[in-house]
Amino acid sequence: MAATCSPCFIAWNSMHNPARQKRTAVFFAPDISDVSTIKRAETFLAHGYQLLVFGFRRDNYNRDFEPSWPYTPLGRTQDRRYGRRLAALLAAIPRVFAKRTALRRAAFIYARNIDQLLLALLARLIGRRSARIVYEVLDIQPAFVGSTWQARLLRGVERFALRRTDLLVVSSPGFLRHYFLPLQDYRKSWFLLENKLPANFPAIAGAARESGRAQARRHNYRWVVGYCGLIRGQATLDLIVRLAERLQGLVLFKFHGILTTVDPKAFTAATTRLDNLVYEGDYVNPRDLAAIYGDLDFAWAIDLEHRSHNSRWLLPCRFYEAGYFGIPCLTAGGFEVGRMVGERLIGWNFSEPYEDELVKFFLSLTETEYDETRRRLLALPESDFVAGEDTSELIELIDYAERSRQA
């Protein structure tokens, strides 16, 4: 996985080590209902840790989720509303301090995003000061990129926290290559943990990988394209609307998820005006994924919201979801996800002008070419899309470092 990971960190029998059973993993989460939060919590529990979770909530999908494990609610926050997030952060401090006795049992403290990292550093200060700090990053927020004084200030705060962090976990190597190495001068331990489906997903889905595309032929269209997850970026939405206008009767575009950084009125107007533009609403992840991807020929993975940084560097969840079910992705060339798709010939990359290139593609694509691409995708091992040894390696990496410190 990462440069710091090696076989010496992988000790499977330590999962059953009685000493670990008494240890606590402290987890600071930006959204208690987020799928990646749930995956991390379940990973810690599966590896024998007691779990102490501090979590905010956001009004994204899975809003009605209630965890089976106990957690301390820290309030509500919103994406990119940094003033409100700062207020919520300050309001959370007394709730963290109230758990100071439990914090003394922490083997490590795991934090997602900069807000949680600052709380994690505070928790270590008031609890067990030798606990390791692990910082996980799933996105590089736009506010951290650029030459404005605000961006420099935020990077400075993060750089201060990184110097006090023991391990950086990233979901895409692009984040390390383009941001943490050149801009933050990060030279400490890191680990690549991709946004894969949870390890128990095949059992949850109850469907084989080949079950994808099972329903797509029921539509009166030649091709069905799905955009699943957080629907964001007005430029992305505008591109899809223009494509729907030009490909009426040929391509059906379906949206599943929550509208975020798009104009809801414009979105509703477009779906009302165009028969081949359909919004299916929210869904429960991962429960509903088999039904969603069984109705698609392609997964939309062209994100133009922050094309010069975060969108270009990330590896989206839909790449792993679609890949598991054998649904090829439509991606942008020069982007990290486009690189993965292009190198393996398991989807299609497009360059600007995206609209014209995509129209030509849909007008000329043959069933034979599509089926060959899908066969290559289904031939990849399930572990490319479903978490397995990678999460165990992360836990062993954390444990190994702590054992070395105590030796």
Secondary structure, DSSP 8 states (H G I E B T S, - for coil): --TT--GGG--GGGGG-HHHHT-EEEEEES-TTSHHHHHHHHHHHHTT-EEEEEEEE-SSSSTT---SS-EEEEEE--TT-HHHHHHHHHHHHHHHHTTHHHHTTEEEEEEEHHHHHHHHHHHHHHS-TT-EEEEEES---GGGSSSSHHHHHHHHHHHHHHTT-SEEEES-HHHIIIIITTTT---S-EEE----B-TTHHHHH-S-GGGTTSSGGGSSSSEEEEEEEEE--HHHHHHHHHHHHHTTTTEEEEEEEEE-SS-HHHHHHHHHH-TTEEE-----TTTTHHHHHTT-SEEE----TTTTTHHHH---HHHHHHHHTT--EEEETTSHHHHHHHHHTSSEEE-SSHHHHHHHHHHH--HHHHHHHHHHHHHS-GGGTB-SHHHHHHHHHHHHHHHHHH-
